[in-house]
């Protein structure tokens, strides 16, 4: 069986699949040529990340497609329900990238707190004394409260890092089942903290020094954070979105930044990927990364291996 890993796959994942008798193609196919290539080359499985979409049109045009795999968590670039109606297996790797995304968020929290991105952009001006004065109002994470909106695998992994940094954690989720968070202390020790999520986001917004979003794209396309939520936040709050573009209303965000309602925001995801708005990218209070939450060597190995094991388990000889 032929597999097109159109957005790439780790060497480990490819090796496992090839050893099991699959042919793995990693040559990038442009979106408008995807269905044609699948049919011409007899491809029966497509693996994607966030760049390639597999919508109804591609599914209908590829009658021999047996599997669509997403290397990552969110599957909003795949028409999942429609594919499954057509008898196509759809898989993803929800557990593989949790640590990497959580570490990126922690990096953004530190960066926002100490103006690292903005200071880097301005150091070449040579105005050392003025810049030192400009960035003299950094804050420490220890002792602050972070609200984690969405308390699944990634949210829980972030909670472990935040607790380890001395932060208080308030979790917001649709479920209120208590969750035990393990916080490693070195390699051989850890302590556990139990966190009970709340379902009432509005009631906790004013208590938060930091906010990180970890929920899927909403079914109706609506934003989770809008002008209404910004109005209830603590002045100067710092926000990170490494989940999905569109969870924060980008127009309302710019207003809140310019009016000083929030202190800064870090974005790894955008509404219009891969062409985010320039006024977001250029804003001095926005730290930007190009959707790299899962882009670590370790996460890519885990993603590739998990995809391979799922495929081999279901389609292997």
Order of alpha helices (4+ residues) and beta strands (2+ residues): beta-alpha-beta-alpha-beta-alpha-beta-alpha-beta-alpha-alpha-alpha-beta-alpha-beta-beta-beta-alpha-beta-alpha-beta-alpha-beta-alpha-beta-alpha
